[in-house]
Amino acid sequence: MNFLHVSIFTYIYALLYALLEIEIEGKHGWAKKLPTFTIKKGMFKKFTFYHILMNMIVILTNTFPIFNSIGINKKALFLSIYFNTLWFLVEDFLWFVFNPYYTIKKYNKNIDWHSNQKWLFGMPLHNYIGIIILLLMTYLTNEITLLENLGFTLLATFIITYLAPFYHKFYLRCH
């Protein structure tokens, strides 16, 4: 299994999904104006049914190719956790980068749906937890190339963040 190819796929998939979510949610975010219900209690409080379905689709489409390629075993499970975590970190961040109503400048603790958690050094706590999970899965799989792929992800995110203002202009012109 070529992990660089999987990382590129994961990144492009997260980018396209972030753009799709921007098309669906627009300036409102977190499905505020969509005809879906919000869970009021428990661990998934504030999640909408839309988000639960989205997450299930993403997990299935990220996990199946790994299990299909190397079988159902511990390594495949750890790789699945790695690439799903990577996807959610990238998609969440790129939603802000590309949404012209939020942008990277408004990626802060004042975001309604991220306001219930701690922010450290300009990032929500879940990003740090995600990075720890990525590093732990790299260790558990003994696949050092996953660190190189993480470097690719960071570089791609830096480049794409620089290009986002062009998308903002395109989006606002078309909408």
C-alpha positions in Angstrom: 0.0 0.0 0.0 1.5 3.4 -1.0 0.7 5.6 1.9 1.6 8.8 -0.1 -1.1 8.0 -2.5 -3.6 7.4 0.3 -2.5 10.7 1.9 -3.0 12.5 -1.4 -6.5 10.9 -1.8 -7.4 11.7 1.8 -6.3 15.3 1.3 -8.2 15.8 -1.9 -11.3 14.1 -0.5 -11.2 16.3 2.6 -10.8 19.4 0.4 -13.6 18.5 -1.9 -15.9 17.7 1.1 -15.0 21.0 2.7 -16.0 22.8 -0.5 -19.2 20.8 -0.7 -20.1 21.6 2.9 -19.5 25.3 2.2 -21.9 25.0 -0.8 -24.5 23.3 1.5 -24.1 25.5 4.6 -22.9 28.8 3.2 -22.3 31.5 5.7 -24.3 29.9 8.4 -22.1 26.9 9.3 -22.8 23.9 11.4 -26.0 23.1 9.4 -27.8 25.9 11.2 -30.2 26.6 8.3 -30.6 23.0 7.1 -33.7 20.9 7.6 -32.0 18.5 10.0 -32.4 18.0 13.7 -29.8 18.7 16.4 -29.0 16.2 19.2 -29.6 18.0 22.5 -28.0 15.6 25.0 -25.1 13.3 25.5 -21.6 12.9 23.9 -22.8 14.1 20.5 -24.6 17.2 21.8 -24.8 19.9 19.2 -24.3 17.4 16.4 -26.9 17.3 13.7 -28.2 14.2 12.0 -26.6 15.7 8.9 -23.2 15.6 10.6 -23.7 12.0 11.9 -24.5 10.8 8.4 -21.6 12.7 6.9 -19.2 11.2 9.4 -20.5 7.7 8.8 -20.0 8.1 5.0 -16.5 9.5 5.5 -15.4 6.7 7.9 -16.8 4.0 5.5 -15.2 5.4 2.4 -11.8 5.9 4.2 -11.8 2.6 5.9 -13.1 0.1 3.3 -10.1 0.6 0.9 -7.6 0.0 3.7 -9.3 -3.2 4.9 -9.9 -4.3 1.4 -6.2 -3.8 0.5 -4.4 -5.3 3.5 -7.2 -7.3 5.3 -8.9 -6.8 8.6 -6.2 -6.8 11.2 -4.6 -4.5 13.8 -2.4 -2.6 11.3 -5.4 -2.0 9.1 -7.4 -0.7 12.0 -4.5 1.7 13.1 -4.1 2.9 9.5 -7.9 3.5 9.3 -7.8 5.5 12.5 -4.8 7.5 11.1 -6.4 8.3 7.8 -9.8 9.1 9.2 -8.3 11.4 11.9 -6.2 13.1 9.2 -9.3 13.5 7.0 -11.4 15.1 9.8 -8.5 17.5 10.8 -7.9 18.6 7.2 -11.6 18.9 6.3 -12.6 20.9 9.4 -9.7 23.3 8.9 -10.2 23.8 5.2 -13.8 24.5 5.7 -12.7 27.7 7.5 -9.9 28.4 5.1 -12.2 28.3 2.1 -15.4 29.6 3.4 -15.4 33.3 2.5 -17.7 34.2 5.4 -15.2 32.8 8.0 -11.7 32.5 6.5 -8.6 31.7 8.5 -8.9 35.0 10.3 -12.1 33.9 12.0 -10.7 30.4 13.0 -10.8 31.1 16.7 -12.6 30.3 20.0 -15.5 32.5 19.1 -16.8 29.9 16.6 -20.1 28.8 18.0 -19.6 25.1 17.4 -16.0 25.1 18.7 -16.6 27.4 21.6 -17.3 24.6 24.1 -13.7 23.4 24.1 -10.3 24.8 25.1 -8.1 26.6 22.6 -4.4 26.5 22.9 -2.0 28.6 20.7 -4.7 29.4 18.2 -6.1 25.9 17.7 -8.9 24.0 19.3 -8.0 21.1 21.7 -9.4 18.5 19.3 -6.6 19.4 16.8 -3.9 18.6 19.4 -5.7 15.3 20.3 -5.9 14.5 16.5 -2.1 15.1 16.1 -1.4 12.9 19.1 -3.6 10.2 17.5 -1.7 10.5 14.2 1.6 10.1 16.0 0.4 7.2 18.1 -1.0 5.4 15.0 2.3 6.0 13.2 4.1 4.4 16.1 1.7 1.5 16.4 1.9 0.7 12.6 5.7 1.2 12.6 5.2 3.1 9.3 7.6 6.0 9.4 6.4 7.1 6.0 3.2 8.3 7.7 5.3 11.1 9.2 6.5 12.0 5.7 2.9 12.1 4.6 2.0 14.3 7.5 4.7 16.7 6.2 3.0 16.5 2.8 -0.3 17.4 4.5 1.2 20.4 6.3 2.9 21.7 3.1 -0.3 21.2 1.0 -2.3 23.1 3.7 0.2 25.9 3.8 0.0 26.3 0.0 -3.7 25.9 -0.3 -4.3 28.4 2.5 -2.3 30.9 0.5 -4.5 30.2 -2.6 -7.8 30.4 -0.7 -8.4 34.2 -1.3 -8.7 33.4 -5.0 -11.5 30.9 -4.2 -13.2 33.4 -1.9 -13.5 35.8 -4.9 -14.7 33.1 -7.2 -17.3 31.9 -4.6 -18.6 35.4 -3.9 -18.8 36.3 -7.6 -20.8 33.1 -8.3 -23.2 33.3 -5.4 
